[in-house]
Amino acid sequence: MPHVQRLAGRLQRQNRQMGFQFVRLSDRRFSPEVYASLPHGTLERCQAVPIEVTTDTVIVATTRPNDPAVVEALTQATQGF
């Protein structure tokens, strides 16, 4: 499986350059309150799961973090947090 390790390393380097971070969802507690506070349709369309809300940030995991349409939809959905 060396090819999988090379791919994972390449993805991590690329994501660091773009400011993205890999997270393990198994290391996080799912918060139904955070999930319910965002529009379900947007989360489904963006293939996104809200992870955490801090003072001024909503942390969202998505399968398409570099898709401008996803970023815009999630930005709109999280305004006011």
N, CA, C and O of each residue as an XYZ file, in Angstrom:
324
protein
N       0.803     -1.199      0.000
C       0.000      0.000      0.000
C       0.853      1.273      0.000
O       0.378      2.321      0.439
N       2.078      1.211     -0.472
C       2.895      2.424     -0.517
C       2.267      3.525     -1.367
O       2.442      4.707     -1.070
N       1.532      3.150     -2.429
C       0.905      4.162     -3.274
C      -0.170      4.937     -2.517
O      -0.364      6.127     -2.768
N      -0.862      4.285     -1.607
C      -1.879      4.958     -0.797
C      -1.207      5.950      0.156
O      -1.703      7.059      0.353
N      -0.089      5.552      0.739
C       0.648      6.444      1.643
C       1.200      7.655      0.888
O       1.185      8.770      1.408
N       1.685      7.437     -0.332
C       2.185      8.568     -1.143
C       1.048      9.528     -1.474
O       1.209     10.746     -1.389
N      -0.099      8.976     -1.851
C      -1.257      9.812     -2.167
C      -1.700     10.605     -0.944
O      -1.977     11.800     -1.044
N      -1.766      9.948      0.202
C      -2.167     10.634      1.432
C      -1.191     11.756      1.768
O      -1.612     12.844      2.160
N       0.090     11.505      1.620
C       1.096     12.532      1.882
C       0.952     13.708      0.934
O       1.064     14.860      1.352
N       0.708     13.429     -0.331
C       0.534     14.481     -1.328
C      -0.713     15.319     -1.017
O      -0.685     16.546     -1.117
N      -1.796     14.652     -0.644
C      -3.024     15.374     -0.287
C      -2.814     16.255      0.943
O      -3.295     17.387      0.986
N      -2.105     15.746      1.929
C      -1.849     16.545      3.125
C      -1.012     17.773      2.803
O      -1.298     18.857      3.312
N       0.007     17.633      1.977
C       0.832     18.792      1.585
C       0.004     19.818      0.821
O       0.095     21.017      1.083
N      -0.798     19.345     -0.120
C      -1.637     20.247     -0.906
C      -2.639     20.976     -0.009
O      -2.846     22.181     -0.157
N      -3.246     20.259      0.901
C      -4.232     20.869      1.787
C      -3.595     21.885      2.723
O      -4.196     22.922      3.003
N      -2.389     21.607      3.212
C      -1.680     22.587      4.050
C      -1.429     23.866      3.272
O      -1.605     24.962      3.804
N      -1.019     23.737      2.016
C      -0.762     24.904      1.182
C      -2.025     25.733      0.980
O      -1.958     26.958      0.880
N      -3.172     25.071      0.919
C      -4.428     25.771      0.679
C      -5.115     26.186      1.977
O      -6.136     26.873      1.947
N      -4.565     25.775      3.109
C      -5.159     26.147      4.390
C      -6.222     25.189      4.888
O      -6.960     25.510      5.820
N      -6.310     24.013      4.279
C      -7.276     23.009      4.711
C      -6.623     22.078      5.718
O      -5.398     21.979      5.797
N      -7.453     21.408      6.477
C      -6.933     20.491      7.487
C      -7.732     19.198      7.441
O      -8.961     19.218      7.370
N      -7.025     18.070      7.481
C      -7.695     16.781      7.609
C      -8.141     16.615      9.054
O      -7.402     16.954      9.979
N      -9.338     16.098      9.247
C      -9.794     15.767     10.594
C     -10.337     14.350     10.574
O     -10.850     13.873      9.561
N     -10.215     13.706     11.686
C     -10.814     12.382     11.848
C     -12.138     12.578     12.569
O     -12.177     13.027     13.715
N     -13.202     12.241     11.895
C     -14.509     12.423     12.521
C     -14.671     11.520     13.733
O     -15.446     11.833     14.636
N     -13.955     10.410     13.765
C     -14.045      9.513     14.918
C     -13.445     10.146     16.168
O     -13.718      9.704     17.284
N     -12.618     11.192     15.981
C     -12.017     11.893     17.117
C     -12.907     13.028     17.631
O     -12.563     13.692     18.609
N     -14.024     13.247     16.988
C     -14.909     14.369     17.336
C     -16.242     13.849     17.837
O     -16.702     12.778     17.442
N     -16.852     14.631     18.715
C     -18.204     14.304     19.176
C     -19.189     14.990     18.246
O     -19.068     16.182     17.964
N     -20.152     14.235     17.779
C     -21.191     14.799     16.922
C     -22.135     15.633     17.775
O     -22.595     15.182     18.824
N     -22.422     16.847     17.325
C     -23.327     17.734     18.041
C     -24.613     17.909     17.249
O     -24.620     18.618     16.243
N     -25.697     17.282     17.679
C     -26.969     17.443     16.973
C     -27.416     18.912     16.913
O     -28.071     19.322     15.954
N     -27.062     19.699     17.936
C     -27.457     21.109     17.964
C     -26.785     21.883     16.831
O     -27.432     22.675     16.145
N     -25.494     21.652     16.640
C     -24.771     22.335     15.567
C     -25.317     21.889     14.221
O     -25.547     22.711     13.333
N     -25.523     20.594     14.072
C     -26.050     20.061     12.806
C     -27.414     20.656     12.503
O     -27.676     21.059     11.370
N     -28.284     20.714     13.499
C     -29.650     21.216     13.296
C     -29.681     22.719     13.031
O     -30.668     23.227     12.499
N     -28.631     23.430     13.388
C     -28.631     24.882     13.219
C     -28.307     25.316     11.792
O     -28.442     26.496     11.468
N     -27.886     24.397     10.942
C     -27.582     24.716      9.552
C     -28.599     24.044      8.636
O     -29.116     22.976      8.963
N     -28.888     24.660      7.497
C     -29.884     24.085      6.582
C     -29.475     22.704      6.075
O     -28.398     22.526      5.505
N     -30.357     21.735      6.294
C     -30.061     20.356      5.911
C     -29.787     20.240      4.412
O     -28.876     19.520      4.004
N     -30.559     20.936      3.600
C     -30.367     20.871      2.149
C     -28.982     21.336      1.734
O     -28.363     20.744      0.849
N     -28.494     22.392      2.367
C     -27.160     22.904      2.062
C     -26.103     21.883      2.459
O     -25.177     21.611      1.696
N     -26.243     21.321      3.652
C     -25.270     20.316      4.106
C     -25.249     19.114      3.165
O     -24.185     18.588      2.840
N     -26.411     18.693      2.739
C     -26.497     17.542      1.843
C     -25.888     17.866      0.480
O     -25.103     17.080     -0.049
N     -26.241     19.010     -0.087
C     -25.705     19.423     -1.387
C     -24.186     19.579     -1.347
O     -23.491     19.231     -2.302
N     -23.685     20.101     -0.243
C     -22.247     20.355     -0.107
C     -21.488     19.149      0.432
O     -20.266     19.197      0.579
N     -22.201     18.075      0.724
C     -21.591     16.889      1.334
C     -20.768     17.321      2.543
O     -19.580     17.017      2.650
N     -21.431     18.039      3.449
C     -20.744     18.654      4.576
C     -21.342     18.220      5.909
O     -22.527     17.903      6.010
N     -20.489     18.217      6.924
C     -20.901     17.916      8.293
C     -20.299     18.992      9.192
O     -19.078     19.140      9.242
N     -21.143     19.748      9.906
C     -20.582     20.723     10.838
C     -19.932     19.996     12.003
O     -20.510     19.068     12.569
N     -18.729     20.423     12.357
C     -17.947     19.745     13.385
C     -18.001     20.487     14.708
O     -18.206     19.888     15.764
N     -17.815     21.792     14.638
C     -17.644     22.551     15.876
C     -17.961     24.021     15.622
O     -17.758     24.531     14.520
N     -18.460     24.690     16.652
C     -18.655     26.130     16.602
C     -17.803     26.737     17.702
O     -17.917     26.365     18.870
N     -16.937     27.685     17.313
C     -16.149     28.412     18.293
C     -16.701     29.832     18.351
O     -17.759     30.106     17.785
N     -16.013     30.719     19.014
C     -16.493     32.090     19.167
C     -16.805     32.750     17.838
O     -17.835     33.411     17.704
N     -15.936     32.583     16.856
C     -16.145     33.267     15.585
C     -15.971     32.371     14.359
O     -15.785     32.866     13.247
N     -16.033     31.054     14.563
C     -15.787     30.126     13.468
C     -16.726     28.933     13.546
O     -17.003     28.413     14.627
N     -17.209     28.510     12.390
C     -17.925     27.247     12.285
C     -17.013     26.317     11.493
O     -16.685     26.598     10.340
N     -16.608     25.220     12.106
C     -15.718     24.255     11.453
C     -16.591     23.193     10.795
O     -17.418     22.548     11.440
N     -16.378     23.033      9.484
C     -17.210     22.128      8.695
C     -16.304     21.164      7.934
O     -15.317     21.579      7.328
N     -16.642     19.893      7.969
C     -15.936     18.898      7.155
C     -16.733     18.713      5.873
O     -17.960     18.611      5.895
N     -16.015     18.672      4.759
C     -16.682     18.450      3.480
C     -15.770     17.639      2.571
O     -14.548     17.656      2.716
N     -16.372     16.947      1.654
C     -15.593     16.171      0.695
C     -15.080     17.041     -0.442
O     -14.264     16.594     -1.249
N     -15.562     18.304     -0.511
C     -15.175     19.188     -1.620
C     -14.742     20.565     -1.104
O     -15.378     21.566     -1.431
N     -13.677     20.632     -0.310
C     -13.296     21.908      0.289
C     -12.773     22.940     -0.706
O     -12.757     24.132     -0.402
N     -12.345     22.500     -1.887
C     -11.808     23.454     -2.856
C     -12.808     23.825     -3.949
O     -12.432     24.439     -4.947
N     -14.060     23.463     -3.773
C     -15.114     23.811     -4.721
C     -15.679     25.178     -4.331
O     -16.285     25.304     -3.267
N     -15.494     26.202     -5.165
C     -15.955     27.545     -4.810
C     -17.454     27.618     -4.507
O     -17.871     28.397     -3.651
N     -18.252     26.828     -5.188
C     -19.700     26.836     -4.933
C     -20.009     26.303     -3.536
O     -20.902     26.812     -2.859
N     -19.276     25.286     -3.108
C     -19.460     24.730     -1.764
C     -19.032     25.751     -0.713
O     -19.737     25.968      0.272
N     -17.882     26.371     -0.926
C     -17.394     27.371      0.021
C     -18.396     28.517      0.146
O     -18.686     28.968      1.254
N     -18.921     28.983     -0.971
C     -19.895     30.073     -0.952
C     -21.189     29.653     -0.252
O     -21.719     30.406      0.565
N     -21.693     28.477     -0.558
C     -22.938     28.007      0.071
C     -22.775     27.871      1.584
O     -23.669     28.247      2.342
N     -21.631     27.334      2.025
C     -21.407     27.166      3.456
C     -21.166     28.516      4.142
O     -21.562     28.715      5.291
N     -20.521     29.428      3.436
C     -20.321     30.775      3.979
C     -21.668     31.446      4.205
O     -21.899     32.055      5.250
N     -22.552     31.334      3.225
C     -23.886     31.920      3.356
C     -24.677     31.261      4.488
O     -25.365     31.938      5.251
N     -24.571     29.939      4.586
C     -25.343     29.211      5.586
C     -24.868     29.469      7.013
O     -25.633     29.305      7.963
N     -23.622     29.868      7.160
C     -23.074     30.049      8.514
C     -23.021     31.515      8.940
O     -22.535     31.813     10.031
N     -23.499     32.422      8.122
C     -23.514     33.823      8.525
C     -24.398     33.975      9.748
O     -25.471     33.378      9.834
N     -23.941     34.772     10.680
C     -24.717     35.012     11.890
C     -24.305     34.164     13.082
O     -24.828     34.340     14.183
N     -23.372     33.248     12.870
C     -22.908     32.443     14.002
C     -21.930     33.230     14.831
O     -21.423     32.725     15.832
